[in-house]
Amino acid sequence: MLEISEQKLRAAYKDANENTQKVLEGLFGLEAIKPASIFDRVKCYEDACFELNIQPTTDWGNMQRDEIAFIKLKTIVKALNEGWFPNWLDFKEYKWFPWFEIKKVPAGLGSADGGSDAGLSALNSDYGVSSADPYCGGALASKSETVSDFLGGESFINLWIDYLLPNTKNV
């Protein structure tokens, strides 16, 4: 039995000529080769690199955990935004950021304003570039609430922990 990963199949399809692409479509179906939804195509940093047609970095040298996580998240956001970039001069354009909450707050993390701003709840969805709040990261802005919700979901939670809380163990 021959097995091929979805990522390798998609890479072969991307590099193939038109005739070979038709053969691959006939064998595997277009949905298997290129799922319609970006959310089905980007589940990790390597998937985002594939979508952007760049090589994933594997040698991070002496970079810190939070720096590596930021670069990976920035790459993932770029892929999920599918060509959209925030226009920071357009104050009417919405820009979205994930919002996190954790139930158990380690000592010294976050605040407890009515229990809503605790722990990992570091990014807010309603502030733009004009805010002085340190938790707004322009490079990680999303084009929609749907992208922001996906980005803040389980698939990328350990990257967010590495980025926002670099001295904390992953879940």
N, C-alpha and C positions, 0 to 999 in steps of 0.2 A: 504494500500500500504506500502510495506517495502522499506525503503531507507537506503543505506549504503554509507558512504563516500569512495572515491577512496583510501585514505590513510588507512582507517580501513580494507577495502577489501584486500589491499596489505599486511597489517600486518597479517591478518588472513591467507592468502595464505602462507606467509613466515613461520608461525608457524605450519602450517598443515602438516599432514602426506601425503604420496604420493597419497593415495586413495581420501582423501579430496581435495587435490590440483586438481585432475582430475575432481571432481565434480564442484569445483569453476570455473575451466577453461571452462567446459561445460555450466555453467550458465551465466558467464560474459564475456567469451572470454579472451584469453591470453593477447591481447593488452590492455584491461582494467585493467588487474591485474598487468602487468609489461610492460609499454610502452617501445618500443625499444630504444628511444633516452633519454639520460641522461637529456637533456634540457626539456623533457616532464615530467620527474620524479622529478626534483629539481627546485622548484619555490620559496622556502623559507627555512629558517634555520631548521625548523622541518622536512621538506622533506630530507634535507641533512643528518640530524641525522638518519633518517629512513634508507637511503641508506647505511650509515656507521654502521648500527646496534648498535647505541648508544642512550642513553636516552637524550632528549633535556634538557638543564639546564633551570630551571624556577626561581630559587632563586639565584640572582646575588649578594646578600649581599650589600656591600658598594662600589661595583665597579662603576667606572665612565662610562658615556655613550659611550665614545670612546673605552674604554676597552671591554665593552660588544659587541660593533659592531665589533671590531677586532676579537674576538673569534668566533662570528657568521660567519663573512666573511671567516675566516680561515677554519672553518668547511665546509662551502659551497664550497670553492675552492677545498678542499680535495675530496669531493664527486664528483664534476664536473671533476676533473682530473682523476677519475676512476683508482686509483692506481699508477699514474705517479707522481714522485717526481723529482724536479729539481736537476741535478747534477752540483753543483756549481764549480766543478773542470773541467768540460767540457765546454770550452769557445766557442765551435762550436755549442753546443746545444742551440736552441732558447728557451727563457723564455719570456712569454707574460704578460703584465699588462694592465688593462683598462686605457683608456685616456678619460678625461672629459673636456668638455668646456661648459661654461655657457655664455649667452649673456649679462646679467646684472651683473656687478661685484660690490658687496657691497664695500663701502669705506674701504681701507686697506687690501683687499684680492688680492692675486696673483700679477702678473706683466702684463704689456701690451706690450710685445715685438712684435710689429706689430699686436697686437690683438690676437695672437695665444696662448699665455700662460696666460690666465686670469682665475681668480676664482678657480673653482674646477678642473681645468686641472692639477692634481697633480701627476699623474703617467704616465710614458712614456714607450712605447713599445720597445725602442731600447737600453736600458741600462741593464747591468747585475750586478753581485755582485761587480765587480771592480769599479763601479762608486761611487763617493763620494756624489752624489746628494741625498738629504734626501727623495726624493719622490719615491724611489725604495724599495718596501717591499718584501723581499725574501719569506716570508711565504705565500704571496698572489700571487705567480707566477703561471701562467697557462700553460698548455701543448700546447696550440694552440691559434691562433688568434681568432678562432671561440669561444672557451671557454672564452677567455678574453672579446670578444665583448658581449657575453651573460651575463657574470659576471658584466660588466659595464652598462648593460641595465636597463630598468625601474623597473624590478622585485626587484632589490637590491639597488636602488638609495638612499633610506632613510638610509640604513645601511652605505653606503659610506659617506653620509653627516654626520652621527653621528661619524664615524671614523675620517674623514679628517677635519671636521669643527664642533667639538662637541658643540660649543656655538651658533650654527645657528639653526633656526627652519627648520623642514623638509618640503618638498614640498607636 
